Each structure stands twice: as structure tokens, then as C-alpha cells.
Amino acid sequence: MYSVLQWDRHLLKLINSEWHNSFLDNLLPALRNPDTWMPLYVFLLLFIAINYKNTRWWWIAFAISSVLITNFISSGLIKHNIIRLRPCNEPALADWIRLFQGIYLPQSSSFTSSHAANHFGMAMFFFMTLKKEFKFWPSLFFVWAFSISYAQIYIGVHYPIDILGGTIIGLIIGYFTGRRFNTQYGLH
């Protein structure tokens, strides 16, 4: 277990303190901001509502359920039972961790990342329900989720294992909600 935590801290140090540049310093903090990602999800909801009249409300309900479930598991269950200091709040990392001005530094437990759980949950749900209609395009939601999750490490609010835990939760929940929607309704 100790070597896993060492690896986790080492990877955090690489991403946060060594693999940085001014372009990423401007881009990645913005990615985790709801003002950046919310318009994409609102657009997608509107697109489905306008173009898929027969199943639109079910799709929207399942999409929202995916987020509610991933957030409940990540924040409501796991974070309250596995207490881990976030890197930005860890005194042992104060010598080298880069923190960003104006970025909210949460005080809640670090494990698991709710950003990763929620965005990967949505990515998997979108992929499962949209891949027939839009071929490879829904795969880009995984790139989006990865970028937001990577930003969490880059700005020092999560360890890589927190992201991995959230990603696993999101992928599992998104798979099951997407599969359930496809079985019961499907887009048409």
C-alpha cells in the first residue's frame, strides 16, 4: 500500500509541479469551472429535446440520474467514509505543490473525485446512448472528462488515485444507466 501512495504522490508532483507551462496554467483551471463545461451539457440536453421527441424526456431523466448517482456514491458515501486530505491542504506537500490564485480549494475529503465520477459517468452514458446515431463522436466526451479530471490534479486539488476512483465509479454508473436506457427506450 505504501508504494501505491508513493506512486500517487510522485505522479501528482510530476503533473502539478513539473509538467506545466503557461498555456496549461491558463487553460486547465478554467476547465474545472462550471461556467466552462455547463454550456456543453445544456446544449446537448437541448439538442436531444429538440431532435428526439419520442424519448427525449427519458434520455434527459437518465442523464440526470447518472450524475445524481455518481455524485451520491462519490460525495455522499465514499468521501464521508474515506477521509483523505486533498493535496492543496496537505502540509507535507507545502514545499513543492503549486497552488493557483483565485482557485477554490475545497476542504472536503479528496477520495474520490466527484468531478471525475460525474464527468466520466456522463461520458459513458452519452457514449452508450449516442454511439449508434453519431458513430465515433460520442467518444470525445471521454477526452472531455479526462481533460477536466487531469485539471483537478494539475491544480492540486486531487491525487491521481482520487481521479482513478472517481473514473471507475463514473464509468460503471454511466454504463448501467446507458444500457438501461437503451434497453427500455433507445433514441428514436
VENURCOR-V174017 format. One record per residue. RES is the residue in one letter. PHI is phi in whole degrees, 0 to 359 (999 if undefined). PSI is psi in degrees with one decimal (999 if undefined). OMEGA is omega as a letter, one per 20 degrees, with the letter a starting at -180 (* if undefined). Layout:
# VENURCOR-V174017
RES,PHI,PSI,OMEGA
RES,PHI,PSI,OMEGA
This chain:
# VENURCOR-V174017
M,999,-39.0,a
Y,299,-41.4,a
S,293,-32.5,r
V,295,-43.9,r
L,293,-34.7,r
Q,296,-44.9,r
W,300,-43.8,a
D,301,-47.5,a
R,292,-38.6,r
H,296,-45.7,r
L,295,-39.2,r
L,302,-46.0,a
K,298,-41.2,r
L,299,-50.1,a
I,291,-44.6,a
N,279,-38.8,a
S,250,-18.3,a
E,242,-39.2,a
W,267,60.2,a
H,231,159.1,r
N,204,172.4,a
S,292,-32.7,r
F,298,-50.4,r
L,293,-32.7,r
D,298,-27.8,r
N,269,-38.9,a
L,284,-51.7,a
L,294,-40.1,r
P,300,-34.8,r
A,291,-31.5,a
L,298,-31.6,a
R,275,-3.1,a
N,277,128.0,r
P,305,-27.9,r
D,296,-22.6,r
T,275,-47.6,a
W,266,-21.8,a
M,299,-41.0,r
P,302,-35.5,r
L,297,-44.9,a
Y,290,-37.2,r
V,296,-44.1,r
F,302,-45.1,a
L,297,-42.7,r
L,299,-43.2,r
L,294,-40.4,r
F,300,-45.8,r
I,295,-45.1,a
A,299,-36.6,a
I,281,-38.6,a
N,262,-14.4,a
Y,231,71.9,a
K,298,-34.8,a
N,291,-35.4,a
T,235,8.7,a
R,305,-46.5,a
W,291,-33.2,r
W,292,-41.5,r
W,298,-45.8,r
I,297,-42.1,r
A,297,-42.5,r
F,291,-38.5,r
A,298,-46.6,r
I,294,-39.5,r
S,299,-38.6,r
S,303,-45.9,a
V,292,-44.0,a
L,299,-42.0,a
I,292,-47.2,a
T,297,-40.4,a
N,292,-40.1,r
F,297,-45.4,a
I,294,-47.3,a
S,291,-55.0,a
S,274,-42.0,a
G,283,-36.9,a
L,259,-59.3,a
I,289,-50.3,a
K,300,-30.3,a
H,280,-13.7,a
N,246,-17.9,r
I,240,100.8,a
I,269,118.4,r
R,220,127.3,r
L,298,140.4,r
R,288,152.3,r
P,305,-38.5,a
C,294,-17.1,a
N,251,2.2,a
E,273,111.2,a
P,302,-32.4,a
A,293,-15.6,a
L,257,-1.4,a
A,302,-26.8,a
D,292,-27.1,a
W,229,-14.2,a
I,289,136.5,r
R,266,122.8,r
L,247,149.0,a
F,254,136.2,r
Q,297,138.0,r
G,78,2.8,r
I,265,130.2,r
Y,295,127.1,r
L,250,99.3,a
P,299,152.0,r
Q,259,-7.4,a
S,290,171.5,r
S,299,150.5,a
S,276,-32.1,a
F,259,123.5,j
T,261,167.3,r
S,284,117.7,r
S,289,-32.5,r
H,301,-48.3,a
A,296,-45.4,a
A,300,-48.7,a
N,294,-47.6,a
H,288,-38.0,r
F,288,-31.4,r
G,298,-44.4,r
M,293,-42.0,a
A,301,-45.2,a
M,293,-42.4,r
F,299,-46.9,r
F,299,-44.2,r
F,299,-48.7,a
M,298,-38.4,a
T,267,-19.1,a
L,249,-9.8,a
K,295,-34.1,r
K,297,-43.2,a
E,283,-38.8,a
F,243,15.7,r
K,55,-118.8,a
F,274,-14.1,a
W,304,-40.5,r
P,298,-19.1,r
S,297,-25.5,a
L,295,-20.3,r
F,295,-27.1,r
F,291,-38.0,r
V,297,-42.7,r
W,300,-49.2,a
A,297,-41.4,r
F,298,-43.1,a
S,298,-44.5,r
I,295,-40.7,r
S,293,-42.6,r
Y,300,-38.9,r
A,300,-34.3,r
Q,298,-38.6,r
I,286,-45.1,a
Y,304,-40.9,a
I,271,-2.1,r
G,88,20.6,r
V,260,-8.4,r
H,216,149.8,r
Y,276,158.0,r
P,304,-37.0,r
I,293,-32.2,r
D,299,-42.2,r
I,294,-44.9,r
L,300,-44.4,r
G,299,-45.4,r
G,295,-39.1,r
T,299,-45.3,a
I,299,-46.4,r
I,302,-49.5,a
G,300,-45.9,a
L,297,-41.5,a
I,293,-49.6,a
I,295,-45.2,r
G,299,-36.9,r
Y,296,-48.6,a
F,291,-39.6,r
T,290,-38.3,r
G,295,-43.1,r
R,296,-42.6,r
R,297,-43.8,r
F,298,-45.9,a
N,299,-39.3,a
T,293,-43.1,a
Q,276,-36.4,a
Y,230,-57.8,a
G,64,153.8,r
L,280,128.7,r
H,196,999,*
